[in-house]
Amino acid sequence: MSGPSTYEPKYAAERWLDKRLPIVRMSVDFMGFPSPRNLNYWYAFGGILTLCLMAQIITGIILAMHYTPHVDLAFDSVQRIRRDVPFGWLLQPMHAVGASMFFLAVYIHMFRGMFYGSYKNPRELLWIIGCLIYLAMMATGFLGYTLPWGQMSFWGATVITGFFGAIPVVGESLQQWLLGGYSVGNPTLQRFFSLHYLLPFVIAALVGLHIWAVHHVGQNNPIGIEPKSKSDTLPFHPFYTMKDAFAIAVFLMIFALFVFYLPDALGHADNYQRADPMKTPPHIVPEWYFLPFYAILRAVPDKLLGIILMFAAIAVLFILPWLDTSKVRSMRFRPVTKWFFIIFLVMGFILGWCGARSPDDIAIPIGDGGMTFKWLSRIATLYYFAYFFPILPVMGWIEKTKPLPESITKAVLSGDA
Amino acid sequence: MSDTDKFDEHHNGEGDEPTRRDFIYIATAAAAAVGGGAFAWPLVSQMSAAGDTRAAGSIEIDLSKVSEGQQLKVLWRGKPVFVRYRTQKEIDEADAVDIETLRDPETDDARFVANPEGKINKHLLVMVGVCTHFGCIPVGEAGDFDGWYCPCHGSHYDTSGRIRKGPAPTNMVIPKYAYISDTVIKVG
């Protein structure tokens, strides 16, 4: 995709095909894509994520063969898949655990991009497409969690669609339009199923653009300087296909651990109760991958402001390339900002912790009382936004960065890469 | 490109004058926009509540089934309607509140519908039992104000269903209802 093609057909059949449809040429050039020679294992998550998407689509299509999107039948059809359908006990948890693994990988992938400054010129659009993928993943995850029609499915859907009801003036009509009724019900379940089936293909299309963009601008790397000569790069295949394959094997071991030994560890026990519109579970929590945003939502006492902040927490990612004013990409050469980033990471975990707990419970005991989760999440929310503004723009101007290596090759040979 | 320019110049003479070709472009685009909109409308509108969903929007409730201190929960439009037979103590508590201090100021009396004789029965509170924050169902006889408490995000309502503490923005909703006999109401 970048540079002239290096493919030379060896056999008559290949030459025949190449003249008519250069599909082998395209694949060979695609896989031979020159990649920086210093990529570490944090760069394996792109490959892992591609695998996750394929696994979700395959298991999802299979589950749809056995699932019934109707309020009276959905819960039982999922239980039937788990009990009676041949290998359903394997396929259903693969899909449910797979969603969690997908998010685990995407968070690592995103934090890797943030640490090595992979969103900076000329990779802004690559980053934004990635943010769109993340957004589509969140929508898909939410819609999918509704489908088993357990208590958490139902009440999660009620709370999330309630966000739209908070919009002034048009909120209530908008909410009714989304739900197809006065409350979450059968029309809601059916459209959620339809859209849950659609969105992964939208994600696949966005992934196509994402990969196209990365092939056009080239991969970033841990020291964040562009490859300058041929010795700075390696062909993607076989060097990084092998490295990715090893990472994928390790990732699949963790995946298998959950599927076979802890299939429900990442879910919620209440979702084994059939949805009941007359009874709210005592403690509604979203899936773990939404917890930080849920904590931001609950950090503010005002309903609309909470929703705005929660969406802003995602929206701010889109403008990150312009908020970080530093010319140096990698945090390895940014001695102060690196620590702000590490605190940002810790605050992300704290927000997740706060989202899982009751706002009025004590998080940090001091004497008789202490700090409640509400206040802890307020501090973490403040830092979350402060990292994007003013910390990043200001640090870009005032920080004295470490000297950058001359080239990737030199850095590798001196052991700095 | 330059060929096209010459072609346009040839027919146009004056560069700024709209040509017949410009007109046909605009007319085509306008027709396509109207057609696209007409096609999109049903695609968007189909998601609204369907006829049968809307038709099932009203129910009758027999209030005589509730006795003092009890609460009846009836499903209406997929949400519970609370019919609470309030004790005298609860009514007094609701009346004693200073309206000025409320987030969503409303007197207790304003939360009732008159029966055919034009009187309100302050014992029987009928309201949509849905927290105005994110739609959870509050627990009765709980919270700091002896009314309802929402377990989801900690909103406290008083014995009149008015928001007193927590993130919910407004009082619990009183549905549109009317007495169709002394003891039966029609909701919706």
Chai-1 contact restraints between the chains, C-beta under 6 A:
chainA,res_idxA,chainB,res_idxB,connection_type,confidence,min_distance_angstrom,max_distance_angstrom,comment,restraint_id
A,T158,B,G135,contact,1.0,0.0,6.0,A-B,restraint_1
A,V159,B,F134,contact,1.0,0.0,6.0,A-B,restraint_2
A,G162,B,F134,contact,1.0,0.0,6.0,A-B,restraint_3
A,G162,B,G135,contact,1.0,0.0,6.0,A-B,restraint_4
A,Q176,B,A49,contact,1.0,0.0,6.0,A-B,restraint_5
A,W177,B,M47,contact,1.0,0.0,6.0,A-B,restraint_6
A,W177,B,S48,contact,1.0,0.0,6.0,A-B,restraint_7
A,G180,B,M47,contact,1.0,0.0,6.0,A-B,restraint_8
A,G180,B,A49,contact,1.0,0.0,6.0,A-B,restraint_9
A,G181,B,A49,contact,1.0,0.0,6.0,A-B,restraint_10
A,G181,B,T53,contact,1.0,0.0,6.0,A-B,restraint_11
A,Y182,B,R77,contact,1.0,0.0,6.0,A-B,restraint_12
A,Y182,B,G78,contact,1.0,0.0,6.0,A-B,restraint_13
A,S183,B,G78,contact,1.0,0.0,6.0,A-B,restraint_14
A,S183,B,K79,contact,1.0,0.0,6.0,A-B,restraint_15
A,G185,B,G78,contact,1.0,0.0,6.0,A-B,restraint_16
A,P277,B,G78,contact,1.0,0.0,6.0,A-B,restraint_17
A,M278,B,K73,contact,1.0,0.0,6.0,A-B,restraint_18
A,M278,B,P80,contact,1.0,0.0,6.0,A-B,restraint_19
A,T280,B,C136,contact,1.0,0.0,6.0,A-B,restraint_20
A,T280,B,I137,contact,1.0,0.0,6.0,A-B,restraint_21
A,P282,B,P151,contact,1.0,0.0,6.0,A-B,restraint_22
A,I284,B,C152,contact,1.0,0.0,6.0,A-B,restraint_23
A,R298,B,H153,contact,1.0,0.0,6.0,A-B,restraint_24
A,P301,B,P167,contact,1.0,0.0,6.0,A-B,restraint_25
A,K303,B,H133,contact,1.0,0.0,6.0,A-B,restraint_26
A,K303,B,P167,contact,1.0,0.0,6.0,A-B,restraint_27
A,K303,B,P169,contact,1.0,0.0,6.0,A-B,restraint_28
A,D360,B,G154,contact,1.0,0.0,6.0,A-B,restraint_29
